[in-house]
């Protein structure tokens, strides 16, 4: 009879196999997003397949399941086995199906990276589209810019729908209802709890959002010289209305027009005792052709090589984005490197999103504007009440947008053959109170990259906002706030960052804040 591998030995063997592949894959991801090319995409696709194959062996999967049934496991060993189990489950499908998925995902990602919208035959990047939607009073120019932002949806829509079919095929082969159910199950999330959270968040945000939106629409109608009933998606500053329009907030763009956003980011984190200099040096922060127009942070090797991709411009949006992405970065660089490799990292995507959102909110915080951005005190005194209202409104806008994405994506996997174009606008009208363009038939939903490249991820943003509000309240009570308070940095490092993935996300939140996660703090923060 063959010797049975001890659980600790099983974990060590599997990590030795996966670690070098994952590090190489992260390098390839970085290269394909910062300098897209046929060669970069091919390398990433090859390594993605190797990574999935490394988690596909059915005998190893059976060994993981058997080890989890062992009594008396050390907590760190059990936690690593749980993580390995959830990594292995989605890969227990035919190699041909894995290969199809990786090839199509890489192809769609490359299309997003290399696509630029066109206005009157002229290519425009996302920053230029955002500038038009923020500043132009010309309704026709705004409409053309908005339509340019959606052109990538028409290029990838059929392929995103095919990705949903293939992901469902894989999930059903594993005994799951669809890919949505599989992703939640292997992501430490309970679907029943998520649905209850969506209902609760919709309930607490509907009345304040409707009241705020009525005021916003009145101002927009006056600005554009039209009736409120004539407002359409391009009259809002963001192509998806996921960010607060200038007409609904204090316009701070002039404060950041000539600002050094890298230095503001550096000083923000230095003020709480966290050093981001090394991350800044490794990052790629400025726009150019052949580079993804989005923003993200990546921990390449779980050993300190953390990088941020951004496309910064001198405005409030990019000031917020830099604070957000470097919130991810400080979480990663503050990990306890003595922990096992699998436990070196955020316990869940929603906890790192929470930290990023906590810091991103500072771009509208009076204390941050005074201490870090050096805004004139007289101006701050003048706009203080408006800033507080804008901060709450920004959260409202963001949360209502998340309800669109989460609900739409669940429906996408429930029925990829449905009339998704119509369903998208049904949800936009329901949750965002934005009227669909007259007679428009286009896959506008597919212009959102997350549906292709980060499937079943958006609930992490919603939970992240809830955790951010709960953390913020805890930091106010225990560290007197965030900006310029080293105690805040010490709290985050000790109670959020350094535990890594040794605890489940809900256990970590309860341990760090002293209470289970609830929507009560979020409800407080959306009070306009």
PyMOL commands that set and color helices and strands:
alter all, ss='L'
color gray80, all
select helices_A, chain A and resi 7-34+38-54+58-68+75-89+95-114+126-135+139-173+179-185+191-224+228-230+233-235+246-248+253-256+261-270+277-282+316-333+341-343+349-364+366-371+377-414+420-432+444-447+450-453+458-479+486-497+505-513+520-525
alter helices_A, ss='H'
color red, helices_A
select strands_A, chain A and resi 117-119+122-124+296-299+306-309
alter strands_A, ss='S'
color yellow, strands_A
deselect
rebuild
show_as cartoon
